[in-house]
Amino acid sequence: MSHPPEPPRDRLERRLRDLRVSVTDRCNFRCVYCMPRDIFGPDFEFLSRQEILSFEEIHRLARIFVGLGVQKIRLTGGEPLVRKDVETLVALLAGIPGVEDLAMTTNASLLPQKAQALKDAGLHRVTVSLDALDEEVFHAMTDTSIPVSRVLEGIQVAQEVGLRPVRINMVVKRGANDGQILKMAEHFRGSGQTLRFIEFMDVGTTNDWRLDDVVPAREIHQMIDARWPLEPVDSEYPGEVATRYRYRDGAGEIGIISSVTQPFCSTCTRARLTAQGELFTCLFGSRGHDLKSLVREGATDEEIRDRIVGIWTGRTDRYSELRSEATRDLPRVEMFRIGG
């Protein structure tokens, strides 16, 4: 019986395991930490249909990545559900042998009408971005007229059709929504859904990031632990980004993603493919590697495979471990392009 080749490892001995695919750079929200409206307004030019990868092109690249050891694929954006017929792509990816986990990150506003089709197509689970339960705070964070109730409905429908476990991601920004931490924890305790708190990160260059705006993971943990005692939980797999805790009273668990104060670069196994076919090896990368041209100019699977291996084996990224005044003004790809 033949065994698949050993996944490539980078210069720091990190193997390739996860692929994040941004299927569109467009979104129906204008979150302040991702697509602030004063920059991404009605006159902003997003990618044309011809510039973004087709579903067939994404499928081909994903199949090559899986052949190199990728086991997890996550669809992101922008907002992936604004891409027409995205469930068709889900079905293509679900049919690739070796994909153990097929997930999507979404703002859930379109999930009420899309969840069943996504489940039927083969999606395993969803992660929902939700930064507040209070309507006023939610709208200040997302700059949208869509109500919180729509997002909560999307979460509920996803749970009901079997896209679970549903995870909820809350980006915490001091002075903006940190007053919602306990309210969010209380709402999702006992729900069977896992709430994860994410330190506000300096992804891209448009979100006016300052270190003073970061609520450290330790502070988030202490706040919740004081109200509902927590105990640590072991990671599910090497490279898991969230530090996990469960409530001692059995009401489920939370996760905290601490890219700023407790970087996890040393275990990062993620590659990122943008909607226009660029491969990035770091969320904070400044330069992508063009795979779309290879696909569209007739390269063979072997040639594309060799290119990906060459990129990964030369990887030295560890931005979060090096973050300092010296890195502050480095160019970085924007969140809506790389998919978080």
N, C-alpha and C positions, 0 to 999 in steps of 0.2 A: 504494500500500500504506500503510495507516494505521499509525502508530507509537504505542506506549503513552505516556501522559503522563509527563512528567518527575517522578520521585519527589519528594515533598515534602522540604524541608530545614528544619532547625530554626534557632534563632537563631545557632548557631555553625557553620552551613553543613554539618551532618551529615545525610546522606540516610537515608531509611528503607530498610533492606535485609533485616533479619533479624527473624523473629518467633519468640519462645519461648512455648510454650503449656503451662501447667501443667494436667494433666488430672485431678488429684486432689490433695487436701491430706494424704492418708493415706500411710503407709509402714510396711513390716515391719521396718525398722531403727530404731534410736534413736541416731543419730550425735551425738556430744557437741557438734559445732559447728553442728548444725542442729535436732535435736529431742531435747534432753536429757530422759531419762525422768522426772526429778523434776518436770518441768513437763508433759510430754506422756505422762502415765501412763494407766492404764485408765479414769480418770474424765474425761479430757479430751474435750470435745465437738468433734468434727470436723464439717465441713459435711454437711448432709443431702443426699440425692439430688436433692431439688427445688431446692436452692440452687446446685448446680453446673451448668455448661453441659452441654447434651446434645451428642452427637456432631454432630447436624445444625446446632446453633447454632454450635459451633466451626467446622464446615466453612463455614458462611455467612460468619462473620467472617474466617476465613482467606482465603476467596476475595476478599473486599473488600480485605484487606491486600495480597494478591498483585497486585490491580489497581492498587495504589498504588506498586508497585515492589519488594515483598518477594520475594526469590528463595530464601531459606532458611527452613525451618520446623523447629524442634526441639521434640519432645515431652518434657516433664519432669513433675515432681510436687512434693512427695511422690515416691513410686515409681510411675511410670506403669503398670507391669505389674500393679499390684494393682487397676487399673480394669478391670472385667469387659469382655471382648470389645474391648480397645483396638485390636486389629488391624482391626476394622470402621472405626474412625476413620482409621487409617493408609490404608486403601483409599480412603476419601473424599478425603483430602488429596492422595494420590498422583494422583488424577484431575484435580486443578486445573491447567489449562495455565499454565505459567510457573514452577512449583515446580521449581527446579533441584537442590535438596538437601533431602531429608527424613530427619531423623535423630532419635535418641532418646537421652536420658541415663538410665541405669538402674544399679541396684546389682547387676544380673546374677543375682540369686538365683533368679529365675523364667525366665531366658533358656533354660536347657536344654530346657524344654518349650514355649517360646514363639517361639524364634528362627525356625524354619521358617515358621510362620504369619505372622510379621511380614515376612519376606522375600517371601513369596508375595503379601502385601497391597500391597507396593510400597515398604517402608522401604528406604532406601539404606544406612544405616550406624548403628552404635551407639557411644556413649561410655560407658564403664563406670567407676563410682566405686569405687576400691580404694585404701585408705590404708595397708595393711601386708600383708606375706606371713606374718609371724610370727603364729601363732594367738592368742597372748596379747595382743599389741599390737592386732591386728585387733578382737578382742572388746572391748578397752578403748575403742577408737575408735567402734565401731559399736553396742555394747551389744546384741548379738544372739546367739542360740545357733546361728545358721547358720554353718557352717564356711567357711574361706577356699576350700577345695576346690570348694565349690558355685559360688563366684564365678568361679574359674579355669575350671571346666567350662563356665559360661555364656559366657565369653570364647572358649573353644575352639569351641563349637558355633556361635556367631555368626560366627566366622571361616570355619568349614567351610561354612555355608549361603550365604556371600557377603555378609554384612553388614559390609563392610570398605571402607576401612581401619578396624579397631577401634582406638579411642583409649582410653587408661586415664588417669583423672584421680586424682591423689593430693594431697589437701589436707595440707599439712605444718604441724604444730604443734610448737613447740619443747618438748622434755621429754616429748612424748607419742609421736610416731612419727618424729622426725627421724633416729633411728638406723636407720630402714628405707630411707633414700634410696638408698644404694649397693646394697642387696639388691634393691630394686625395679628399679633401673637394670640390674643384672646379669641379672635374670630376663627382662626384656623386650627386652634387646639381641638383635638377630638374629631376633626372632620375627615381624617384619613388622607388629607392633603398636606404636603410638606412645605412649610414656609422657609425660604432662604433669604437672608439679609446680605446685601452686597455693598461693600464699601464703595463710595463714590470715587470713580477712577478717572484718570487723565487720558482717556481714549480720545483720539483726534485732537483738534486744536480749536474747536468752536464752542466748547461748553464752559469756558471761563473757570476752569478747575483751579482750586487753591487747596493746599493741604489743610487749612483751617476749616474747610467745608467737610472734611472727612470725619465721620463718626467711627472711631476704631472698633474693631471686632471685640476687643476686650470690654469696651464700654457697653456694647450691645448685649453681650453675654451676661454681664453683671446686672444690667437692668432687668432682663427677663428672669434670670436665676433668683433674683431677690423676690420676685413675685410668684414664680412657679419654679421650684428647684429643678435643676438640670443635672444630667450626668453624661459624660462623653460616650460616644458610640464609635466603634472601629470603622474605618473606611471600607467601602464595598469593593474597591479595586485600586490598584496603584495609579496615582495620578488624579484621583478624585479631587476636585477643586474646593469643595465645601468641607469645612470642619463640622462634624455632625454631633448633635446632642439630643438626648431624649428627655422628656419630662418624667420625673421620678414617680408621678402619679399615674403614669401609663397613658397620657393623653396625646401620644404621638411624638414627633421629633421636629427639630428645626435644623437648619444649616447656616453657617456664616462663611461668606467668601471674602477673604481678607487680602486681596491682591496688593494693597498699599502697605499695611502695617506688618503683615506676616506673609511675604511673597512665597509662592509655591513653584517658581520657575524650574527648580531642580527636578520636578516630576512631570513637567508639561509634555503631553503626548499629542497635542492638537495641531492639525494643519487646517488652514482656512482657505476656501475657494470663493472668490467674489463673484457677483453676478456677471461681471464682464470677463470672467475666466482668468483672473490673476490668483496665483498661489501665494499666500502669506504664511509665514511660519511663526508669527507672533502677533497677538492682538494689538500691540503697540508698534508694529512694524511701519517703516516709512517707505519701503519699496517692495512691490510684488513681483512675481515671476510670471510672465505671460505664457499660459498654457493654451489659450484660445487660438492663437496663431498656429500652434502646432496642430491642433485639431482641424482647423479650417484649411490648412495648407497641405494636408494629405499625409501627415506623419503616421507611422504605424504605431500600434499599441506598444510595441517594444521600445520604440524611440521615445514615446511619451513616458513610459515607465522609467527608462534610463534617466530622463530629465528630472523626474520627480525624485528618484533616488539620489541623484547628484545634488539637488537642492537640499534634501533632508540631511544627508550625511555631512554637508558643509555647515549645517545650522549651529549657531552659537548663541542664539537669543536668550537673554535673561534681563529684560528691561526693568521689571519690577524690583529685582534685586539690586539694580544699579541706580534706581531712581534718585535723583539729586538735583541741585541747581544746574549741574552740567547737562542734565538730560531734559531740562524744562522746555527749552526752545527747539528741540529736535522735531523735524517734520514727522507727523504720524497720520496713518490712514484714518479716515472718519468712521465712526461707529456704524453709521447706516450703510456703509460700503462693505464692511468686513463682518458684520453680523454679531458682534459681541462674543 
